[in-house]
Amino acid sequence: MIDTQREFVTSHGVDLGEAPDIDTDPAAGWRDHTKRVAAGISDDAVPTIEYDGHFGPTTVGATLEQFYIWDMLVHRWDIARAVGADPGLSDAELDQIEGGADSFGEALYMDGVCRPGVEAPADADRQARLLARLGRRV
């Protein structure tokens, strides 16, 4: 997540400095990264930078909101699951993930976004069905 966010933000002229050290302390590296990104996009001009995105003309701010926040929600589930923490997502978060997935269309399954969907159990709840759509098994 750090690499893709850094690549996106720096490709639009924002200097984030050196990449954080995630090998020694991943949590500290993430905190350093988020501080740098927040500082970098706090310039009012940055979110309004226009460019031609995958779905046509857009802005840095719109892409951060549409994809990168969505990506962090999905990966929050992945990380929580990997470390044995509660990966539960709220209804509002599920709404946001579902809305993002719907808006991506077939691009949802492009390399680097999501794996192809998997079948959810017949009795799966909403979270399990949505995550299965994103290639995850609950």
C-alpha positions in Angstrom: 0.0 0.0 0.0 2.8 2.4 0.8 4.5 1.8 -2.5 1.4 2.3 -4.6 0.3 5.4 -2.7 3.8 6.9 -2.9 4.0 6.2 -6.6 0.6 7.8 -7.3 1.2 10.9 -5.2 4.8 11.5 -6.3 3.9 11.0 -9.9 1.8 14.1 -9.6 4.7 16.3 -8.3 4.4 15.8 -4.6 7.7 15.3 -2.8 7.3 12.7 0.0 10.9 12.4 0.8 12.5 9.1 1.3 10.4 6.0 1.6 9.8 4.9 5.2 11.6 1.9 6.7 9.0 -0.8 7.0 11.5 -3.7 7.6 12.4 -2.6 11.1 9.0 -1.5 12.3 6.1 -1.7 9.8 3.7 0.2 12.1 6.1 3.1 12.5 6.8 3.1 8.8 3.1 3.3 8.1 2.7 6.2 10.5 5.6 8.0 8.9 4.1 7.4 5.4 0.7 8.7 6.4 2.2 11.9 7.9 4.1 12.5 4.7 1.1 11.9 2.5 -1.2 14.1 4.7 1.4 16.9 4.6 1.9 16.5 0.8 -1.8 16.7 -0.1 -2.6 19.4 2.4 -1.6 22.0 -0.2 -5.0 23.0 -1.6 -3.6 22.8 -5.2 -2.7 19.1 -5.0 -6.2 17.5 -4.8 -7.3 19.6 -7.8 -4.4 18.5 -10.1 -6.1 17.1 -13.2 -4.9 14.1 -15.1 -6.2 11.4 -17.4 -7.0 8.4 -15.2 -8.0 4.9 -16.1 -11.7 6.0 -16.3 -11.0 9.3 -18.1 -10.2 12.8 -16.8 -10.1 13.1 -13.1 -8.2 14.8 -10.2 -5.7 13.6 -7.6 -8.3 14.2 -4.9 -11.0 12.2 -6.6 -8.6 9.3 -7.2 -7.5 9.4 -3.6 -11.1 9.3 -2.5 -12.4 6.8 -5.0 -9.6 4.3 -5.0 -7.0 4.8 -2.3 -9.4 5.1 0.6 -11.3 2.1 -0.8 -8.0 0.2 -1.0 -7.1 1.0 2.6 -10.5 -0.3 3.8 -10.1 -3.6 1.9 -6.5 -4.1 3.1 -7.5 -3.2 6.6 -9.6 -6.4 6.5 -6.6 -8.3 5.1 -4.2 -7.1 7.7 -6.6 -7.6 10.6 -7.3 -11.1 9.4 -3.5 -11.9 9.0 -2.7 -10.8 12.6 -5.8 -12.4 14.2 -7.5 -9.1 15.0 -11.2 -8.4 14.5 -11.6 -7.8 10.7 -15.3 -6.7 11.1 -16.4 -3.9 8.8 -19.2 -1.5 9.5 -22.3 -1.2 7.3 -21.0 2.2 6.1 -17.6 0.7 5.3 -19.3 -2.2 3.4 -21.3 0.4 1.5 -18.2 2.2 0.5 -16.4 -1.0 -0.5 -19.4 -2.2 -2.5 -19.8 1.2 -4.2 -16.2 1.3 -5.2 -16.2 -2.2 -6.5 -19.4 -1.4 -8.5 -17.8 1.7 -10.0 -14.6 -0.1 -11.2 -16.5 -2.6 -13.4 -14.3 -5.2 -14.9 -11.2 -3.0 -13.9 -11.8 -4.4 -10.4 -10.0 -7.5 -11.6 -7.0 -5.8 -13.3 -3.6 -6.9 -12.2 -2.8 -5.2 -8.9 -6.4 -4.5 -7.9 -8.3 -7.7 -6.9 -8.1 -11.3 -7.7 -11.1 -12.9 -9.5 -14.0 -13.4 -7.2 -14.6 -16.7 -5.4 -17.8 -18.3 -4.5 -19.2 -17.4 -1.1 -20.9 -20.1 1.1 -24.7 -20.2 0.6 -25.3 -18.9 4.1 -22.6 -16.1 3.9 -23.4 -12.7 5.4 -23.0 -9.5 3.5 -19.4 -9.0 4.5 -18.4 -12.5 3.4 -20.2 -12.2 0.1 -18.6 -8.8 -0.7 -15.1 -10.0 0.2 -15.6 -13.2 -1.9 -16.4 -10.8 -4.8 -13.0 -9.3 -4.2 -11.2 -12.7 -4.2 -11.1 -13.2 -0.5 -12.3 -16.1 1.6 -13.7 -15.3 5.0 
